[in-house]
Amino acid sequence: MLWFNHRSQVPGRSILSVATLALLILGGCSGKPAADAPSPSATLDKDHQRCFQCDGVGHHACRAPGCKDGQIECPGPCLKLTRGSWEHMEVAGHPPTDLWQRFPDGPGKWTAWNQHHVGEVIVVQSGAAVNTGKCPRCGGTAKVKCPICDGRGQQTCELCEGNKIILAAWTPADNPWLNRQPDLIRLKDGRALLGRVAMRTGNKCTLKTRDGKMVDVDAADILPNAALAK
């Protein structure tokens, strides 16, 4: 990133005009909070409650798939313990606990690299396996910064938007954030699940939630989607 320091002489009247214009631009571009969302300056009173989704702290652990402490698996072609076929082998000078992955290295031949080469890129060139060194995307760590939380491992709470409090009328099963989710499934017993119908057998349905859980329910217990009914 390049930074430029540019100075110019501006007459007094121009300074006032520029300042006024800047305020108008900033004012016109500033977003207004939703009518049903609490103001950032709102206080905990009879009309507000502590956010139950983040327990009133304004943020929560990043929920992006695979994110751990702000890092996700490198999407590049480097060696990863979660990809390919790893096996224990007897190799001179190496303990039997090492894991190895084989790569073709000519007709009827192969060469293997162990777990100590995770993060390096192995390519097959002209039929022979070649280690080209550390992955340029992750620098050999096999991990990259999570784009969702920008490597922080924390996300601003979607419900309170970082305000730590929400309107008293909101509940875990009925609130603006939940209600606008496209995969919201409501049940007659009051439960609200985020997911989809994975399988239907007669009068029974199996729901697969966002976090991968399978929930069996009666088809008659699934309430019509209000958004689709409009």
WOLINUR-V184329 format. One record per backbone hydrogen bond with DSSP energy under -1.0 kcal/mol. CO is the residue of the C=O (numbers start at 1). NH is the residue of the N-H. Records with the same first field share a line. If there is no record, write none. Layout:
CO=NH ; NH
This chain:
11=15
12=16
13=17
14=18
15=19
16=20
17=21
18=22
19=23
20=24
21=25
22=26
23=27
24=28
25=29
26=30
34=37
39=42
45=48
47=168
49=166
51=56
54=57
58=157
60=155
64=67
68=71
70=146
71=68
72=144
79=119
80=83
87=100
91=94
95=98
99=115
100=87
101=113
103=111
106=109
109=105
111=103
113=101
114=117
115=118
117=120
119=135
120=79
121=132
123=130
125=128
127=106
128=125
130=123
133=121
135=139
142=74
144=72
146=150 ; 151
149=152
153=62
155=60
157=161
160=163
164=51
166=49
167=170
171=174
174=171
175=179
176=180
178=181
181=184
183=195
185=193
186=223
187=190
191=187
193=185
194=210
196=208
199=206
201=204
203=219
204=201
205=217
206=198 ; 199
207=215
208=196
209=212
213=209
215=207
217=205
218=221
219=222
221=188
225=229
